[in-house]
Amino acid sequence: MTGNILIVDDEAGIRKVLGISLADLGYTVHAAENAATALTIIAAVRPSITLTDIKMPGMDGIELLRAIKDRYPDTEVIMLTGHGDMDLAIESLKFQATDFITKPISEDALTVALKRAGERIEMRRQLRAYTENLEHLVEEKSRQLIEAERLAAVGETVAGLSHTIKNITGGLDGGLFVLGKGIELEDAAYVKQGWELVRGNVDRIKTLSLDLLNFAKSDRLEYRQVNPEQPAREVFDLMRSRAQDHGMDLILDIAAVMVPAQMDPEGIYQCLLNLVTNAIDACVDTEPGDEAQRIILSVRPIEDGGVCYQVADTCCGMDERTKARLFQRFFTTKGERGTGIGLMLTRTIVHRHNGTIDVTSQPGKGACFTINLPGQKT
């Protein structure tokens, strides 16, 4: 193993003995007797690994760990602790310490900790390379989408997708770390937490891939004469059980008389599915009240022979600032769960039908999305 490594300990003997061992392993060793000196050295040489004592005069090891992770998050930090400081050592893991070693330091324990740090460094390098490759692929796909959509802001689109992918890979990295620590410490809570993080980010990758594929297909809509209630019924049949699982009422309200309309039914189905899915997610994030949350999917004819679809909910609603940004590229209200593509895709499909999509909402009073598709002109 090679590279810069830093030892931080107020005991000169430990710095000297540990420095010899690390030099024998091939590292370029730097040493500091306190946290202030350590931060100066880190700024100058950027060591890939830092070993620090937990208890030191002035800024202690936990404070140094937090400072390092705040300024240099890729630096791996191994904590050195006495047998009486195990609570502090475990606490250090919460602040992203790579590992901890108890004093007196055995060669085996040091080797294992350094190996773990090296594996994390290599994993991060591979993830970065994978992310850069993904970003390249996304950039190429984005250029095609932008050309089809005649969008001018290439950089903004690529940056939005790249940001989403970086969040996903970061979430996977964090989940793998927590999962690994849980297995190592035989801590079921850590294992469960890590597994949920990994599973959630894998679901995000699937959602992002499907959203991108659907967006790419949005320039190949196939219009035909269909019963406009068909896509609404299909969405209702698909999503009713999911709504019920979350204690919500999904209601389908179709006018008594509907006439055939010219549209791409698969495209309109995708629009309604996005809106109903968003409504369910909004209700999940809403504090439960005395009554069950309600989502109404309605279909009505409009005067010119067109169709009006509405998806209304009784959930958390949104403020004016959020409403103004809803249809911006890659904007999402779902935090780490969202991709910011669904509503962008919905607006694109509606506009290609020469239709309009509007939203009304107030915080705490739900939201209502309205799609108006004009009738076929003769």
C-alpha positions as CSV (number, residue, x, y, z in Angstrom):
1,M,0.0,0.0,0.0
2,T,1.3,3.5,-0.9
3,G,0.2,7.1,-0.6
4,N,0.2,9.8,2.1
5,I,-0.9,8.8,5.6
6,L,-1.2,10.9,8.7
7,I,-0.9,9.9,12.3
8,V,-2.4,12.2,14.9
9,D,-1.5,11.5,18.6
10,D,-0.2,13.5,21.5
11,E,2.1,10.7,22.5
12,A,5.4,10.9,20.6
13,G,6.2,7.2,21.3
14,I,3.0,6.1,19.5
15,R,3.7,8.4,16.6
16,K,7.2,7.0,16.2
17,V,6.3,3.3,16.5
18,L,3.3,3.5,14.3
19,G,5.2,5.6,11.8
20,I,7.8,2.9,11.4
21,S,5.1,0.2,10.8
22,L,3.3,2.3,8.3
23,A,6.5,3.2,6.5
24,D,7.4,-0.5,6.2
25,L,4.0,-1.0,4.5
26,G,5.0,1.5,1.9
27,Y,3.2,4.7,3.1
28,T,4.6,8.2,3.1
29,V,4.1,9.0,6.8
30,H,3.2,12.4,8.3
31,A,2.7,13.0,12.0
32,A,0.9,15.6,14.1
33,E,0.7,15.9,17.9
34,N,-2.6,17.8,17.9
35,A,-5.7,18.4,15.7
36,A,-4.7,21.9,14.7
37,T,-1.4,20.7,13.3
38,A,-3.2,17.8,11.7
39,L,-5.6,20.0,9.7
40,T,-2.7,22.1,8.5
41,I,-0.9,19.0,7.2
42,I,-4.1,17.6,5.6
43,A,-4.6,20.8,3.7
44,A,-1.0,20.6,2.4
45,V,-0.6,16.9,1.5
46,R,-4.2,15.6,1.4
47,P,-3.5,12.1,2.9
48,S,-5.8,9.4,1.8
49,I,-5.9,7.9,5.3
50,T,-5.7,9.6,8.7
51,L,-5.2,7.7,12.0
52,T,-6.2,9.8,15.0
53,D,-6.3,9.2,18.8
54,I,-9.8,9.8,20.2
55,K,-8.7,11.6,23.4
56,M,-6.3,14.5,22.9
57,P,-5.9,17.9,24.5
58,G,-7.8,20.7,22.9
59,M,-9.8,19.5,19.9
60,D,-10.4,15.7,20.5
61,G,-10.5,13.0,17.9
62,I,-14.2,13.1,17.4
63,E,-14.1,16.8,16.6
64,L,-11.1,16.3,14.3
65,L,-13.0,13.5,12.5
66,R,-16.0,15.7,11.9
67,A,-13.8,18.6,10.7
68,I,-12.0,16.2,8.3
69,K,-15.2,14.8,6.9
70,D,-16.7,18.3,6.5
71,R,-13.7,19.6,4.5
72,Y,-12.3,16.4,2.9
73,P,-15.1,13.8,2.8
74,D,-13.0,11.3,0.8
75,T,-10.4,11.0,3.5
76,E,-10.6,7.7,5.4
77,V,-10.3,8.2,9.2
78,I,-9.3,5.4,11.5
79,M,-9.8,6.0,15.2
80,L,-7.2,5.0,17.9
81,T,-8.8,4.3,21.3
82,G,-8.2,2.9,24.7
83,H,-10.3,0.0,26.0
84,G,-12.2,2.4,28.2
85,D,-13.3,4.6,25.3
86,M,-15.4,2.1,23.4
87,D,-18.5,4.3,23.6
88,L,-16.6,7.1,21.9
89,A,-15.2,4.7,19.3
90,I,-18.7,3.5,18.4
91,E,-20.0,7.1,18.3
92,S,-17.2,7.9,15.8
93,L,-18.8,5.4,13.3
94,K,-21.9,7.7,13.2
95,F,-19.6,10.4,11.9
96,Q,-18.3,8.2,9.1
97,A,-15.1,6.9,10.7
98,T,-13.8,4.0,8.6
99,D,-12.9,1.8,11.7
100,F,-11.4,2.0,15.2
101,I,-8.4,0.2,16.7
102,T,-7.8,-0.3,20.4
103,K,-4.5,0.4,22.0
104,P,-2.0,-1.2,22.3
105,I,-2.2,-1.5,18.5
106,S,-1.7,-5.0,17.1
107,E,-0.2,-5.5,13.7
108,D,-3.2,-7.6,12.6
109,A,-5.8,-5.0,13.7
110,L,-3.8,-2.3,11.9
111,T,-3.6,-4.4,8.7
112,V,-7.3,-5.1,8.7
113,A,-8.2,-1.5,9.3
114,L,-5.9,-0.3,6.5
115,K,-7.2,-3.0,4.2
116,R,-10.8,-1.8,4.9
117,A,-9.8,1.8,4.2
118,G,-8.1,0.8,1.0
119,E,-11.2,-1.1,-0.2
120,R,-13.3,1.9,0.5
121,I,-10.9,4.2,-1.4
122,E,-11.0,1.7,-4.4
123,M,-14.7,1.4,-4.2
124,R,-15.1,5.1,-4.3
125,R,-12.7,5.3,-7.3
126,Q,-14.7,2.7,-9.2
127,L,-18.0,4.4,-8.3
128,R,-16.6,7.7,-9.6
129,A,-15.5,6.1,-12.8
130,Y,-18.8,4.4,-13.2
131,T,-20.6,7.7,-12.5
132,E,-18.5,9.5,-15.0
133,N,-19.4,6.8,-17.6
134,L,-23.1,7.1,-16.7
135,E,-22.9,10.8,-17.0
136,H,-21.3,10.4,-20.4
137,L,-24.2,8.1,-21.5
138,V,-26.8,10.4,-20.0
139,E,-25.2,13.4,-21.8
140,E,-25.4,11.7,-25.1
141,K,-29.1,10.7,-24.6
142,S,-29.8,14.2,-23.3
143,R,-28.5,15.7,-26.5
144,Q,-30.9,13.6,-28.5
145,L,-33.8,14.6,-26.3
146,I,-32.9,18.2,-26.4
147,E,-32.7,18.1,-30.2
148,A,-36.1,16.5,-30.4
149,E,-37.6,19.0,-27.9
150,R,-35.6,22.0,-29.4
151,L,-34.3,22.8,-26.0
152,A,-31.5,25.3,-25.8
153,A,-30.2,24.6,-22.3
154,V,-28.1,21.5,-22.9
155,G,-25.9,22.1,-19.9
156,E,-28.8,22.5,-17.5
157,T,-30.4,19.2,-18.7
158,V,-27.1,17.2,-18.4
159,A,-26.4,18.8,-15.0
160,G,-29.8,17.8,-13.8
161,L,-29.4,14.2,-14.8
162,S,-25.9,14.1,-13.5
163,H,-27.0,15.4,-10.2
164,T,-29.6,12.7,-9.9
165,I,-27.1,10.0,-10.8
166,K,-24.6,11.3,-8.3
167,N,-27.2,11.3,-5.6
168,I,-28.1,7.7,-6.4
169,T,-24.5,6.5,-6.4
170,G,-23.8,8.5,-3.2
171,G,-26.8,6.8,-1.6
172,L,-25.6,3.4,-2.7
173,D,-22.1,4.1,-1.3
174,G,-23.7,5.1,2.0
175,G,-26.0,2.1,2.1
176,L,-23.1,-0.3,1.4
177,F,-21.1,1.3,4.2
178,V,-23.9,1.0,6.8
179,L,-24.7,-2.5,5.6
180,G,-21.0,-3.6,5.9
181,K,-20.8,-2.1,9.4
182,G,-23.9,-3.9,10.4
183,I,-22.5,-7.2,9.3
184,E,-19.2,-6.5,10.9
185,L,-20.7,-5.4,14.2
186,E,-23.5,-8.0,14.0
187,D,-26.0,-5.2,14.5
188,A,-29.3,-6.0,13.0
189,A,-30.5,-2.4,13.1
190,Y,-27.5,-1.3,11.0
191,V,-28.0,-4.2,8.6
192,K,-31.7,-3.3,8.1
193,Q,-30.9,0.4,7.7
194,G,-28.1,-0.3,5.1
195,W,-30.3,-2.7,3.2
196,E,-33.2,-0.2,3.0
197,L,-30.8,2.4,1.7
198,V,-29.4,0.1,-1.0
199,R,-32.9,-1.2,-2.0
200,G,-34.3,2.4,-2.2
201,N,-31.5,3.6,-4.5
202,V,-31.8,0.5,-6.7
203,D,-35.5,1.4,-7.1
204,R,-34.5,4.9,-8.0
205,I,-32.2,3.6,-10.8
206,K,-35.1,1.6,-12.1
207,T,-37.4,4.6,-12.0
208,L,-34.9,6.8,-13.7
209,S,-34.3,4.3,-16.5
210,L,-38.0,3.9,-17.2
211,D,-38.5,7.7,-17.1
212,L,-35.7,8.2,-19.6
213,L,-37.1,5.5,-21.9
214,N,-40.6,7.0,-21.7
215,F,-39.3,10.5,-22.4
216,A,-37.3,9.2,-25.4
217,K,-40.5,7.6,-26.8
218,S,-42.6,10.7,-26.3
219,D,-41.6,12.0,-29.8
220,R,-43.2,8.9,-31.4
221,L,-46.8,9.2,-30.2
222,E,-49.3,7.2,-32.2
223,Y,-52.7,9.0,-32.5
224,R,-55.9,7.1,-33.1
225,Q,-59.6,7.3,-32.3
226,V,-60.2,5.8,-28.9
227,N,-62.6,5.9,-26.0
228,P,-61.0,8.6,-23.7
229,E,-62.0,6.8,-20.5
230,Q,-59.8,3.8,-21.5
231,P,-56.5,5.1,-20.2
232,A,-58.2,6.4,-17.0
233,R,-59.7,3.0,-16.2
234,E,-56.4,1.3,-16.8
235,V,-54.6,3.6,-14.4
236,F,-57.4,3.2,-11.8
237,D,-57.3,-0.6,-12.0
238,L,-53.5,-0.6,-11.6
239,M,-53.2,1.9,-8.8
240,R,-56.3,1.2,-6.7
241,S,-54.7,-1.5,-4.6
242,R,-51.6,0.6,-4.0
243,A,-53.8,3.5,-2.7
244,Q,-55.7,1.1,-0.5
245,D,-52.5,-0.3,0.9
246,H,-51.7,3.2,2.2
247,G,-55.2,3.8,3.6
248,M,-56.3,6.0,0.7
249,D,-59.5,6.1,-1.4
250,L,-58.8,6.2,-5.1
251,I,-62.1,7.2,-6.9
252,L,-62.8,7.0,-10.6
253,D,-65.4,9.6,-11.8
254,I,-66.3,9.3,-15.5
255,A,-69.1,11.3,-17.2
256,A,-72.1,9.3,-18.2
257,V,-71.6,10.2,-21.9
258,M,-68.2,10.1,-23.5
259,V,-67.4,10.2,-27.2
260,P,-64.3,8.9,-29.0
261,A,-61.4,11.2,-29.2
262,Q,-58.2,11.4,-31.3
263,M,-55.2,10.7,-29.0
264,D,-52.3,8.5,-28.2
265,P,-53.8,6.3,-25.4
266,E,-50.5,5.0,-24.2
267,G,-49.1,8.5,-23.8
268,I,-52.2,9.8,-22.0
269,Y,-52.1,6.6,-19.8
270,Q,-48.5,7.6,-18.9
271,C,-49.6,11.1,-18.0
272,L,-52.4,10.0,-15.7
273,L,-50.2,7.3,-14.2
274,N,-47.6,9.9,-13.3
275,L,-50.2,12.2,-11.8
276,V,-51.9,9.5,-9.7
277,T,-48.6,8.1,-8.5
278,N,-47.5,11.6,-7.4
279,A,-50.8,12.1,-5.6
280,I,-50.4,8.8,-3.7
281,D,-46.8,9.8,-2.8
282,A,-48.0,13.2,-1.6
283,C,-50.6,11.5,0.6
284,V,-48.0,9.1,2.1
285,D,-46.0,12.2,3.1
286,T,-49.0,13.9,4.7
287,E,-49.7,13.5,8.4
288,P,-52.8,11.3,8.7
289,G,-56.0,13.0,9.8
290,D,-59.4,11.8,11.1
291,E,-60.5,11.0,7.5
292,A,-58.9,8.8,4.9
293,Q,-57.0,10.7,2.2
294,R,-58.9,10.8,-1.1
295,I,-57.7,10.9,-4.7
296,I,-60.2,11.5,-7.5
297,L,-59.5,10.7,-11.1
298,S,-62.2,12.2,-13.3
299,V,-62.9,12.3,-17.1
300,R,-65.2,14.8,-18.7
301,P,-66.1,15.9,-22.2
302,I,-65.4,19.6,-23.1
303,E,-67.3,21.8,-25.6
304,D,-65.1,21.4,-28.7
305,G,-65.3,17.6,-28.6
306,G,-62.2,17.3,-26.5
307,V,-61.5,15.7,-23.2
308,C,-60.7,17.0,-19.7
309,Y,-58.9,14.8,-17.3
310,Q,-58.4,15.7,-13.6
311,V,-56.4,14.2,-10.8
312,A,-57.4,15.9,-7.5
313,D,-56.2,14.9,-4.0
314,T,-56.9,16.0,-0.4
315,C,-53.2,15.7,0.7
316,C,-50.5,18.2,1.7
317,G,-50.8,20.6,-1.2
318,M,-48.0,23.0,-2.2
319,D,-47.1,26.6,-2.1
320,E,-46.8,29.1,-5.0
321,R,-43.1,28.8,-5.3
322,T,-43.3,25.0,-5.7
323,K,-46.1,25.3,-8.2
324,A,-44.1,27.7,-10.3
325,R,-41.3,25.1,-10.6
326,L,-43.3,21.9,-11.0
327,F,-42.7,21.4,-14.7
328,Q,-39.1,22.6,-14.8
329,R,-36.6,20.0,-16.0
330,F,-35.6,17.6,-13.3
331,F,-37.4,19.5,-10.5
332,T,-38.9,17.1,-7.9
333,T,-40.8,17.5,-4.7
334,K,-40.0,13.9,-3.7
335,G,-36.5,14.5,-2.4
336,E,-34.3,11.5,-2.9
337,R,-37.1,9.4,-4.2
338,G,-37.8,11.5,-7.3
339,T,-36.1,11.9,-10.7
340,G,-37.8,15.2,-11.8
341,I,-38.7,13.6,-15.2
342,G,-42.3,12.5,-14.7
343,L,-44.0,15.8,-14.8
344,M,-41.7,17.0,-17.5
345,L,-42.7,14.0,-19.6
346,T,-46.4,14.6,-18.8
347,R,-46.3,18.2,-20.0
348,T,-44.4,17.1,-23.1
349,I,-47.1,14.5,-24.1
350,V,-49.9,16.9,-23.4
351,H,-48.3,19.7,-25.4
352,R,-47.9,17.3,-28.3
353,H,-51.6,16.7,-28.2
354,N,-51.9,20.5,-28.5
355,G,-53.4,20.4,-25.0
356,T,-52.8,22.2,-21.7
357,I,-52.0,21.1,-18.2
358,D,-52.6,23.3,-15.1
359,V,-52.4,22.9,-11.4
360,T,-54.2,24.5,-8.5
361,S,-53.1,23.9,-4.9
362,Q,-52.8,25.4,-1.5
363,P,-50.7,24.1,1.4
364,G,-52.7,21.7,3.5
365,K,-55.6,21.7,1.0
366,G,-54.5,19.2,-1.6
367,A,-53.8,19.7,-5.3
368,C,-55.7,19.4,-8.6
369,F,-54.0,18.8,-12.0
370,T,-56.2,19.4,-15.0
371,I,-55.4,18.2,-18.5
372,N,-57.5,19.6,-21.4
373,L,-57.1,17.9,-24.8
374,P,-58.8,19.8,-27.7
375,G,-61.1,18.0,-30.1
376,Q,-60.0,17.0,-33.5
377,K,-60.3,19.9,-36.0
378,T,-62.1,19.1,-39.3
